[in-house]
C-alpha cells in the first residue's frame, strides 16, 4: 500500500513550520555563525593543498587532510621561532610609523578643524576622546576577571569547534555535495550545477586572488619604498598587503597613510624636501594601483568578483557594522554571489534562460548525460582491470602455497589478502617505476618489470586482451564522447593491446603511455594533460578505473569518477566514486 500524499495545505504548514524552526535555530545559535563561516572558509582554502596531495600521491582524502593538519601544527609550533620575530618587527615598525604620524599631526594642527559658533573642534580633541575611549575599555577588561575567563574559555571552544568542523568538511565535503545533487530533481540538476560552478568561481577567484594580490602588492610596495629611502618600508608594505582584502577602499587607505608618513618623515637618503618626497611616494602608490587595476586584478581575481566601487563601499561598511571583521573581509564575494543568485531568480521569473548556452566543442556531439551534476564531454579509461582482465597469479600463488598456514589462514582468505596487498602496492609500484625512469635505470626496470607487473596484476603484453563486449561499448561511446586511454604501460604495449584486441586506434582521440608523462598514475599529470589536450574543463571529464587510488587523483582534479568491479577494487573500495559499475558495459546506461 502506497503512502498517502500530503495535501497542498499540509505542505504549506510543514514548510512554514520548518522555516520558523530554522529562523529560531539561527537566532538561538547566532553566536556560532561566524566560527562556522570561518570553518567553511578554512576548508575552502585548505582544499587546495589537500587536492594537490591527492593528485600527486593518490592517498585517501582522510590521510591527505591528516598530513595537512600535521604540517599546520608543526608550523604553529615553529612560528614563535621563525615567523613571530620578523612579523613582530614589521608590526612594531608600522606602529612606530603611525605613532610618529599621529605626533606629527598633533604638532602640525595649529588651528581648529571645524568652527560652529562657539564650538571649536580640533584634532587634539579628537585624539583625546579616542584615548579616553581606549582607557575605558582597558579599565572594563581589567576590573572584570570573570569576563576574561569566560572569553578565554569561549575562545578555546571556538578554536576546537572550527578545527574539528573544518577537518570533516575537508574530508567529506565531496560526499555531501554528491548527496545534495542526488536529492535535487533531475530537471534542476543542471541549473544547480551551473549555479554552484558560478559561485565556486567567485569564491575561488576572491580568496585565491586576494591572497596572491596582497602578497604581490606588499612585495612591490616594499621594494619601491625601500629604493626611495622610505622609513618603515616593511611595515607600510605589510599594511598595503593587508589592505588589499578591502577592495576599492583598501589601497586608498594604505596610500594615504604612506604619503602622510613620507610628508612628516622624509627620505633617508634622497636630497629632497618632505613635500617633494611625499609627492614621490604618492606617485609610487598611484603607479602600483594602476598596475594592480590594469594587470593584476584581471588575472588574479577576474571579472566575476568585480563590483562598482559604491556597491563595494556600502557592502564593506554594512558588513563591518553587522558582522565585524568577518563582514569586512567577506562583503565583496558575498555581494557578488548574491548578484548571481538574484540574476538567476530574475531570469526564471521572466521565463528567460538563466545561463548562457554551452556551445558544443565539436559538431554532432549530443548533450551528454549528467554524472554527479557534471555534464560529461569526454571519458578517460584506465587499461588494466578496466578494459582488460588482470593477472591473478599472485592471488592463486598465495592460495596454493603457504599450506602450513591453512589452519590459521585458509586458502580463500590468503587469496583475498593477496588481492588487498595488490591494491595497497599499486601506488608504490608505480612510484618505484617512476623513480627508475627518472634515474635512467632502464635495464633495472626491464629486469624488475615481470615481478612488478605480477604484484600489481598486470598480465604480459602478449596476453593482454579486452574484456568481452568492450570493443562494442567503446565504439558506441566514441560516437558521442571523446575517449582517452591512459596507462602506466609503455606505448608499445598499448599498441600491442589495441592490435590484439582488434580495437580501432581511432576510437581514442588521445593515448597517454609511460613515455608521455613525467609522473605516472596515480599522479594526476596524465589526467590534466588529457584535459588540456581536449581543451575541456576537468569537471567535463569522467575517469573510469578499477582502483580508488586513480579515482582519488581524478576527484582531486575536480573530475567525475566511475569505478568498475571487474578489476582489483571491490564495492567498499570504490564507495566514494560517483558511479560504481559491475563492468564497463554498464557505462552506456549512464551516458
C-alpha positions in Angstrom: 0.0 0.0 0.0 1.5 3.3 -1.1 1.9 6.2 1.4 -0.9 8.8 1.4 0.2 12.0 -0.4 0.2 15.3 1.6 -2.3 17.9 0.6 -1.2 21.4 -0.5 -2.3 22.8 2.8 -0.3 20.2 4.7 2.8 21.0 2.6 2.4 24.7 3.3 2.1 24.1 7.0 5.2 21.8 7.1 7.3 24.2 5.0 6.2 27.2 7.2 7.0 25.2 10.4 10.4 24.3 9.1 11.1 27.9 8.1 10.1 29.2 11.5 12.2 26.4 13.2 15.2 27.4 11.0 14.9 31.0 12.0 14.6 30.2 15.7 17.7 28.0 15.5 19.6 30.7 13.7 18.7 33.3 16.3 19.4 30.9 19.2 22.8 29.8 17.9 23.7 33.1 16.1 27.0 33.2 18.1 28.1 30.0 16.2 27.5 31.6 12.7 30.9 33.3 12.5 33.1 30.3 13.5 31.0 28.1 11.2 31.7 30.5 8.3 35.4 30.5 9.3 35.4 26.7 9.2 33.9 26.6 5.7 36.4 29.3 4.5 39.3 27.4 6.0 38.1 24.2 4.4 37.8 26.1 1.1 41.4 27.3 1.4 42.9 24.1 2.6 41.2 22.1 -0.1 44.0 23.4 -2.5 46.9 21.6 -0.7 44.7 18.6 0.1 43.8 18.2 -3.6 47.4 18.7 -4.6 48.5 15.9 -2.3 45.8 13.6 -3.7 46.6 14.4 -7.2 50.3 13.8 -6.6 50.2 10.7 -4.4 46.7 9.1 -4.8 46.4 8.9 -1.0 43.0 8.7 0.7 41.5 12.0 1.4 41.5 11.4 5.2 45.2 10.8 5.0 45.8 13.9 3.0 43.8 16.0 5.4 45.7 14.5 8.4 49.1 15.3 6.7 47.9 19.0 6.2 46.9 19.2 9.8 50.2 17.8 11.0 52.0 20.4 8.8 49.9 23.2 10.2 50.5 22.1 13.8 54.3 21.9 13.0 54.1 25.5 11.6 52.3 26.7 14.6 54.9 25.1 16.8 57.7 26.7 14.8 56.0 30.0 14.4 57.5 31.6 17.6 61.0 30.9 16.3 60.5 31.5 12.6 57.7 34.0 11.9 56.8 35.9 15.1 60.1 37.8 15.5 60.0 39.1 11.9 56.3 39.7 12.0 56.6 41.5 15.3 59.4 43.6 13.9 57.2 44.6 11.0 54.2 45.4 13.2 56.3 47.4 15.6 57.8 49.3 12.7 54.3 50.0 11.4 53.2 51.0 14.9 56.1 53.3 15.3 55.4 54.9 11.9 51.8 55.5 12.8 52.7 56.9 16.2 55.2 59.3 14.6 52.5 60.3 12.2 50.0 61.0 15.0 52.6 63.0 16.8 53.4 65.0 13.7 49.8 65.7 13.0 49.2 66.8 16.6 52.2 69.1 16.3 51.1 70.4 12.9 47.5 71.2 14.0 47.9 74.8 14.8 44.2 75.7 14.3 40.8 74.2 14.7 39.4 71.7 12.1 35.8 72.9 12.5 34.2 76.1 13.9 30.5 76.3 14.5 29.6 79.4 16.6 31.3 78.9 19.9 32.1 75.3 19.3 35.7 74.6 18.1 36.7 71.1 17.0 40.4 70.4 16.8 42.5 67.3 16.1 43.7 67.3 19.7 40.2 67.0 21.0 39.5 64.1 18.6 42.7 62.2 19.7 42.0 62.9 23.4 38.5 61.4 23.1 39.8 58.4 21.3 42.3 57.9 24.2 39.5 58.2 26.7 37.5 55.5 25.0 40.5 53.2 24.9 41.2 53.8 28.5 37.6 53.0 29.5 37.8 49.7 27.5 41.1 48.8 29.3 39.6 49.6 32.7 36.5 47.4 31.9 38.7 44.5 30.9 40.9 44.7 34.0 38.1 45.1 36.5 36.1 42.0 35.4 38.3 38.9 35.6 35.4 36.6 35.2 34.5 38.0 31.8 38.1 37.4 30.8 37.9 33.8 31.9 34.6 33.3 30.1 36.2 34.9 27.0 39.2 32.6 27.1 37.0 29.5 27.5 34.8 30.6 24.7 37.8 31.3 22.5 39.3 27.8 23.2 36.0 26.1 22.5 35.6 28.1 19.3 39.0 27.1 18.0 38.3 23.4 18.7 34.9 23.7 17.0 36.5 25.3 13.9 39.3 22.8 13.7 37.0 19.7 14.1 34.3 21.0 11.7 37.0 22.0 9.2 38.5 18.5 9.3 35.3 16.8 8.5 34.4 19.3 5.8 37.8 18.8 4.1 37.4 15.0 4.4 33.8 14.5 3.4 32.6 17.7 1.6 32.6 15.9 -1.8 30.2 13.3 -0.3 27.9 16.0 1.0 27.9 17.6 -2.5 27.1 14.3 -4.1 24.3 13.7 -1.6 22.8 17.1 -2.3 22.9 16.6 -6.0 21.1 13.2 -5.7 18.3 14.8 -3.8 17.7 17.5 -6.5 15.0 16.7 -9.1 16.6 15.8 -12.5 15.1 18.8 -14.2 17.0 21.2 -11.9 20.3 19.3 -11.5 21.9 21.2 -14.5 20.8 24.6 -13.0 22.2 23.7 -9.6 25.4 22.6 -11.2 25.8 25.8 -13.2 24.9 27.9 -10.1 27.4 26.0 -8.0 30.1 26.4 -10.7 29.5 30.2 -10.9 29.5 30.6 -7.1 32.6 28.5 -6.8 34.4 30.7 -9.4 33.5 33.8 -7.4 34.9 32.5 -4.1 37.9 30.7 -5.7 38.8 33.9 -7.5 38.3 36.1 -4.4 40.1 34.0 -1.8 43.0 32.9 -4.0 43.2 36.2 -5.9 43.2 38.5 -2.9 45.8 36.4 -1.1 48.1 36.4 -4.1 47.3 40.0 -4.8 48.1 41.0 -1.2 51.5 39.3 -1.4 52.4 40.8 -4.8 51.3 44.3 -3.9 53.0 44.1 -0.5 56.3 43.0 -2.1 56.1 45.7 -4.8 55.4 48.3 -2.2 58.3 47.1 0.0 60.8 47.2 -2.9 59.7 50.6 -4.3 59.6 52.3 -0.9 62.9 50.8 0.2 64.5 52.1 -3.1 63.5 55.7 -2.4 64.5 55.5 1.2 61.2 55.4 2.9 61.4 54.8 6.7 59.5 51.8 8.0 59.1 50.5 4.4 58.4 46.9 5.7 55.6 48.0 8.0 53.9 50.1 5.3 54.3 47.2 2.8 52.6 44.9 5.3 49.8 47.5 5.6 49.4 47.7 1.8 49.2 43.9 1.6 46.6 43.6 4.3 44.5 46.5 2.8 44.1 44.5 -0.4 41.4 42.5 1.4 39.3 45.7 1.4 38.7 46.0 -2.4 38.4 49.6 -3.8 39.0 51.4 -0.5 41.9 49.5 0.9 44.6 50.7 -1.5 43.4 54.3 -0.9 43.8 53.9 2.9 47.3 52.4 2.7 48.4 55.0 0.1 47.1 57.9 2.2 48.9 56.7 5.3 52.1 56.1 3.4 52.0 59.5 1.8 51.4 61.2 5.2 54.3 59.3 6.8 56.5 60.4 3.9 55.4 64.0 4.4 56.5 64.2 8.0 59.5 61.8 8.0 61.2 62.5 4.7 63.7 60.2 2.9 66.6 58.5 4.5 68.9 59.4 1.5 67.2 61.4 -1.2 68.3 65.1 -1.1 64.7 66.5 -1.4 62.3 68.2 0.9 59.5 66.4 2.6 56.8 67.7 0.3 58.7 66.6 -2.8 59.3 63.2 -1.2 55.7 62.8 -0.3 54.8 63.5 -3.9 57.3 60.8 -5.0 55.7 58.3 -2.6 52.2 59.3 -3.7 53.3 58.6 -7.3 54.6 55.2 -6.3 51.3 54.3 -4.7 49.4 55.6 -7.8 51.6 53.5 -10.2 51.2 50.4 -8.1 47.4 50.9 -8.0 47.4 51.3 -11.8 49.4 48.1 -12.3 47.1 46.4 -9.9 43.9 47.6 -11.7 45.1 47.1 -15.2 47.2 43.9 -14.9 47.0 42.1 -11.6 43.3 42.1 -10.7 42.0 40.9 -14.2 44.5 38.0 -14.0 44.4 37.1 -10.3 40.8 37.9 -9.3 38.9 38.0 -12.6 35.8 39.9 -13.7 33.3 37.8 -11.9 34.1 39.4 -8.5 34.3 43.0 -9.6 31.6 45.3 -8.3 31.0 49.0 -8.7 33.1 50.9 -6.1 30.0 52.4 -4.5 28.5 48.9 -4.0 31.7 47.6 -2.6 32.0 50.5 -0.2 28.4 50.1 1.1 28.9 46.4 1.5 32.1 46.8 3.5 30.6 49.4 5.8 27.4 47.4 6.4 29.4 44.2 6.8 31.6 45.9 9.4 28.6 47.2 11.4 26.8 43.8 11.4 29.5 41.1 11.4 32.7 43.0 12.3 36.0 42.0 10.8 34.5 38.9 9.1 31.8 41.1 7.4 34.5 43.4 6.1 36.6 40.6 4.6 33.7 38.7 3.0 31.4 41.6 1.9 32.7 41.6 -1.7 32.3 37.9 -2.6 29.0 37.7 -0.7 27.6 40.5 -2.7 28.9 39.0 -5.9 27.3 35.7 -5.0 24.0 37.4 -4.2 24.2 39.1 -7.6 24.5 35.7 -9.3 21.5 34.2 -7.4 19.3 37.2 -7.9 20.1 37.2 -11.6 19.1 33.5 -11.8 15.8 34.2 -9.9 15.1 37.3 -12.1 15.6 35.4 -15.3 13.5 32.5 -14.2 10.7 34.8 -13.2 10.7 36.3 -16.7 10.9 32.8 -18.3 14.3 33.6 -19.7 17.2 31.2 -20.0 19.2 31.7 -16.7 22.6 30.8 -18.2 24.5 31.3 -21.4 24.1 28.3 -23.8 27.1 26.0 -23.9 28.4 25.7 -27.4 29.5 22.1 -28.4 33.2 21.8 -28.9 32.8 19.6 -32.0 29.9 19.1 -34.4 27.5 16.3 -33.8 28.2 15.9 -30.1 24.9 15.4 -28.3 24.1 16.9 -24.9 25.8 14.4 -22.6 24.4 12.8 -19.5 24.8 14.2 -16.1 27.0 12.4 -13.6 27.3 13.9 -10.1 25.9 17.2 -11.5 28.6 17.3 -14.2 27.9 17.4 -18.0 30.3 14.9 -19.4 32.1 15.6 -22.7 35.0 13.1 -22.6 35.9 9.8 -20.9 39.3 8.7 -19.7 39.9 5.0 -19.3 42.5 3.1 -17.4 43.7 0.0 -19.2 44.4 -3.0 -16.9 41.4 -4.0 -14.8 39.1 -1.6 -16.7 39.4 -2.5 -20.4 41.4 -5.8 -20.0 41.4 -8.6 -17.4 44.1 -8.7 -14.7 46.6 -11.4 -14.0 45.6 -13.1 -10.7 48.6 -15.4 -10.4 49.8 -13.7 -7.2 46.4 -14.5 -5.6 46.5 -18.0 -6.9 50.0 -18.5 -5.6 49.1 -17.2 -2.1 46.1 -19.7 -2.1 48.1 -22.7 -3.3 51.3 -22.2 -1.4 52.0 -21.4 2.2 49.9 -24.5 3.2 51.4 -24.5 6.7 49.1 -21.5 7.3 45.9 -23.4 6.4 44.7 -23.7 10.0 45.2 -20.0 10.7 44.5 -18.5 7.3 42.5 -20.7 4.9 43.4 -20.6 1.2 40.4 -18.4 0.2 41.4 -15.9 2.9 45.0 -15.9 1.7 43.9 -15.2 -1.8 41.7 -12.3 -0.6 44.6 -10.9 1.5 46.9 -11.1 -1.6 44.3 -9.1 -3.5 44.2 -6.4 -0.8 48.0 -6.3 -0.9 48.0 -5.8 -4.6 45.6 -2.8 -4.1 48.0 -1.3 -1.5 51.1 -1.9 -3.6 49.8 -0.5 -6.8 50.7 3.2 -6.0 54.1 2.3 -4.5 55.0 0.1 -7.5 54.1 2.9 -9.9 56.1 5.3 -7.8 59.1 2.9 -7.9 58.8 2.6 -11.7 58.7 6.3 -12.0 61.9 6.8 -10.0 63.7 4.1 -12.0 62.7 6.0 -15.2 63.9 9.3 -13.8 67.3 7.8 -12.8 67.6 6.3 -16.3 67.9 2.8 -14.9 66.1 1.2 -17.9 67.9 -2.1 -17.6 67.0 -2.5 -13.9 63.4 -1.5 -14.8 63.3 -4.1 -17.6 64.7 -6.8 -15.2 62.2 -6.0 -12.4 59.1 -5.4 -14.7 57.9 -9.1 -14.6 57.9 -9.1 -10.8 56.4 -5.6 -10.5 53.7 -6.4 -13.1 52.8 -9.6 -11.3 52.5 -7.8 -8.0 50.1 -5.2 -9.4 48.2 -7.8 -11.5 49.4 -6.7 -15.0 49.5 -9.6 -17.4 52.3 -9.8 -20.0 51.7 -7.7 -23.1 51.4 -10.8 -25.2 48.4 -12.0 -23.1 46.6 -8.6 -23.0 43.1 -8.8 -24.4 40.0 -6.7 -23.9 37.0 -7.9 -21.8 34.2 -9.3 -23.9 32.0 -6.5 -25.3 34.5 -3.7 -24.5 35.1 -3.1 -28.2 31.4 -2.6 -29.0 31.0 -0.4 -25.9 33.9 1.8 -26.8 32.6 2.1 -30.4 29.2 3.2 -29.1 30.6 5.7 -26.7 33.0 7.2 -29.3 30.1 8.4 -31.4 29.0 10.8 -28.6 32.1 11.4 -26.4 35.8 11.9 -26.9 37.7 8.9 -25.5 41.2 8.9 -23.9 43.3 5.9 -22.9 45.8 6.5 -20.0 48.1 3.7 -18.8 51.3 3.2 -16.9 52.3 0.8 -19.6 54.6 1.8 -22.5 53.1 2.9 -25.8 54.4 -0.2 -27.4 52.4 -2.4 -25.0 49.3 -0.2 -25.5 49.6 -0.5 -29.3 50.0 -4.3 -28.9 46.9 -4.4 -26.8 44.9 -2.5 -29.4 46.1 -4.8 -32.2 45.5 -8.0 -30.3 42.0 -6.8 -29.3 41.1 -5.7 -32.8 40.4 -2.2 -31.4 40.4 0.7 -33.8 43.1 3.1 -32.6 40.9 6.0 -33.9 38.4 5.2 -31.1 40.7 7.2 -28.8 41.4 10.8 -29.5 44.4 10.6 -27.2 46.5 7.8 -25.9 48.9 8.5 -23.0 51.6 6.0 -22.1 54.5 5.8 -19.8 56.8 7.8 -22.1 54.3 10.7 -22.5 54.4 12.0 -18.9 57.0 12.5 -16.2 54.8 11.2 -13.4 52.7 8.1 -13.7 49.3 7.4 -12.2 48.1 8.0 -9.5 49.8 11.3 -10.1 47.2 13.5 -11.9 49.7 14.8 -14.5 48.3 12.5 -17.2 44.7 13.4 -16.4 45.3 17.1 -16.5 47.4 16.7 -19.7 44.4 15.0 -21.3 42.1 17.8 -20.2 44.4 20.4 -21.7 44.8 18.5 -25.0 41.0 18.1 -25.3 40.5 21.8 -24.3 38.0 20.8 -21.7 37.5 21.8 -18.1 38.2 19.0 -15.6 34.6 18.8 -14.5 33.6 17.9 -18.1 35.6 14.7 -17.9 34.7 11.2 -16.5 37.6 9.0 -15.3 36.9 5.2 -15.3 39.2 2.9 -13.3 39.2 -0.3 -11.3 41.0 1.1 -8.2 40.2 4.1 -6.0 43.9 5.2 -5.9 43.5 6.5 -9.5 40.0 7.9 -8.9 41.2 9.9 -5.9 43.5 11.8 -8.2 40.6 12.4 -10.6 38.4 13.7 -7.8 41.2 16.0 -6.6 41.4 17.4 -10.1 37.6 18.0 -10.0 36.7 15.3 -12.5 33.8 12.9 -12.3 34.7 9.3 -11.4 33.4 5.8 -12.2 34.7 2.6 -10.6 34.4 -0.8 -12.2 34.2 -4.0 -10.2 35.9 -6.2 -12.8 39.4 -5.4 -11.6 41.2 -5.0 -8.3 38.8 -2.8 -6.4 35.7 -4.0 -4.5 32.5 -2.2 -3.8 33.7 -0.8 -0.4 36.9 0.4 -2.1 35.1 2.4 -4.8 32.3 3.7 -2.5 33.4 7.3 -3.0 33.2 7.1 -6.8 30.3 8.9 -8.5 29.3 5.7 -10.2 30.1 2.1 -9.3 29.6 -0.3 -12.2 29.9 -4.1 -12.3 31.7 -3.8 -15.7 32.4 -1.3 -18.3 29.4 -2.4 -20.4 27.1 -0.7 -17.9 28.6 2.7 -18.7 26.4 3.2 -21.7 23.3 3.1 -19.5 24.5 6.3 -17.8 26.0 8.1 -20.8 
